């Protein structure tokens, strides 16, 4: 059996990640004789390195558990069953999980299999790596984020940051399927060419050479209907400046600030708040009527029964 290795976090990065923050070490290879009832022995095939893992390495609060020092990293991955005492898995099965430990070989108990969970994949002969992309977390994020929260309509202008990435590239293609005009923000001329020629984006903006806000005014003069945000930072500022009335901003990631000690934008991902623009006389959405202002007497009664604190400058 191949030598077993693991990747551990040994120091928490304060800014950019360095090789010195990690340790690769050889460890004993587990034996199938160590399996308990319901357990499985896996050989790792692929491990996914994703932006969400960066905050887990720091002490900043995140929406998922922190990595422990001197313990192996864990995340999305696919693996092959080497041995099994679990009736749901047999030797040779290809499985995936979003909490595979970064080891070549590892035993997972019955409780871990159920809790993680570990699932069989590849029912139609697709490459196992697709379980980490199109058929995995990134594909689901793009699909449900855009369709359930963004609610795209034919003719909408959809802006995607990180458009050449695992999530952004899928968002753009789904938007095109739904008849939207798509604009992608990327970081190189090569990526700009790729998202237009391979992923079908209508426009590409290179944030390293273009003024994003000015470019958006040029390519989307009537504003952005949906902004799928993967980066935060100055790109978000430019998008907000160019949103159309009743536009929707979907916060998926803030990779532009992950190296900060406590990225403010991370609060959106951790708490999932809803922010909605509203004025006293304007409708909150095309489907909702304008806000009705009650009679002064009604307001007086409301304030009397539940006093309000008013700050006067």
C-alpha positions, -999 to +999 in steps of 0.1 A: +000+000+000+012+035-008+029+055+020+004+075+040+008+113+043-012+141+058-012+179+055-015+199+088-019+235+097+010+244+121+007+282+122-022+306+117-015+331+089-020+367+098-020+379+062-010+360+031-005+322+033+030+309+033+044+273+028+057+276+064+022+276+077+018+239+068+035+206+073+034+175+052+043+144+072+044+107+068+021+087+091+013+050+096-011+036+070-043+023+086-051-013+082-085-028+072-082-049+103-087-017+124-122-012+109-151-012+133-187-021+122-200+005+099-166+020+092-148+024+058-111+028+048-107+054+020-079+063-004-081+100-013-083+107-051-089+145-052-089+173-027-105+207-035-087+239-024-114+266-020-114+302-009-137+295+020-108+276+036-088+307+041-108+322+071-108+288+087-071+290+091-073+322+111-089+331+144-115+353+125-151+341+130-164+322+101-196+303+091-177+270+094-155+254+120-119+266+124-090+244+116-071+231+146-033+236+148-012+204+143-043+186+129-049+177+092-070+201+071-103+189+058-127+199+030-143+188-002-128+157-018-134+124-035-120+090-025-121+053-033-133+027-008-103+004+000-121-017+026-156-016+042-176-029+071-205-007+061-233-024+041-238+008+021-203+008+006-182-019-011-145-020-022-140+001-052-169+026-047-161+062-054-174+086-027-173+122-018-177+144+012-172+181+022-151+171+052-125+146+040-093+148+060-062+157+040-046+122+042-038+097+015-055+069+035-079+073+064-105+053+083-139+069+089-162+054+116-199+047+111-207+079+130-184+100+108-198+084+076-233+094+087-225+128+101-201+142+074-218+126+054-199+104+029-219+097-002-214+074-032-210+093-065-205+086-101-238+069-109-236+077-146-199+071-152-189+108-149-153+116-138-151+117-100-136+151-101-170+165-112-183+158-077-160+186-066-171+211-092-202+210-114-220+183-094-205+194-060-205+225-037-194+250-063-221+239-089-248+239-062-237+273-050-240+288-085-273+271-093-292+277-061-276+311-055-285+325-089-319+309-094-334+309-059-320+342-047-312+361-079-344+350-097-330+360-131-354+370-159-349+371-196-331+403-205-315+409-171-280+421-169-259+398-147-225+408-134-202+381-119-170+387-101-144+359-100-160+350-133-133+326-143-135+307-110-153+275-101-185+292-090-184+323-112-179+304-145-210+283-138-231+313-127-224+330-161-235+299-181-267+294-161-275+331-166-271+327-203-293+297-204-320+319-188-316+346-214-296+371-195-268+393-207-236+385-187-206+405-177-176+389-160-149+405-139-115+387-141-078+395-134-060+389-167-064+392-205-062+354-208-091+349-184-111+376-202-107+358-234-116+325-218-148+335-202-161+350-235-149+322-258-154+292-235-181+302-210-201+325-233-200+357-213-210+387-234-185+411-218-153+408-198-137+434-175-101+431-164-100+447-129-062+451-132-064+473-163-099+486-165-118+511-143-146+487-133-172+514-125-165+533-158-165+501-178-198+491-163-213+524-173-202+517-208-213+481-212-244+483-190-257+518-193-291+508-178-276+493-148-269+458-133-300+437-124-281+409-106-246+411-091-232+377-081-203+387-058-174+364-051-148+390-041-161+419-022-138+450-019-136+476-046-154+454-071-184+454-049-182+492-046-182+496-083-211+471-087-233+489-061-226+522-079-240+507-111-270+487-099-304+491-116-335+499-096-347+467-078-313+450-086-302+420-065-268+416-049-259+380-040-230+377-015-212+344-022-176+353-011-151+380-003-118+366-014-105+402-018-105+406+020-098+370+033-062+379+042-074+406+066-074+398+103-112+402+105-127+408+071-158+429+076-175+415+046-172+380+062-201+391+084-225+387+055-214+351+048-215+342+085-248+358+094-266+357+060-285+390+066-309+404+041-304+440+031-331+457+011-332+492-002-365+511+006-377+546+007-408+560+024-427+566-008-412+540-032-421+504-037-397+479-023-400+458-054-419+459-087-444+434-073-451+453-041-471+486-038-455+517-025-453+520+013-485+532+028-481+561+053-506+557+082-526+586+096-508+607+122-532+595+149-523+559+142-486+567+145-492+586+178-511+555+192-483+532+182-456+554+198-476+557+230-481+520+234-444+512+224-423+543+230-396+552+205-363+568+213-356+597+190-321+612+187-321+650+179-290+667+167 
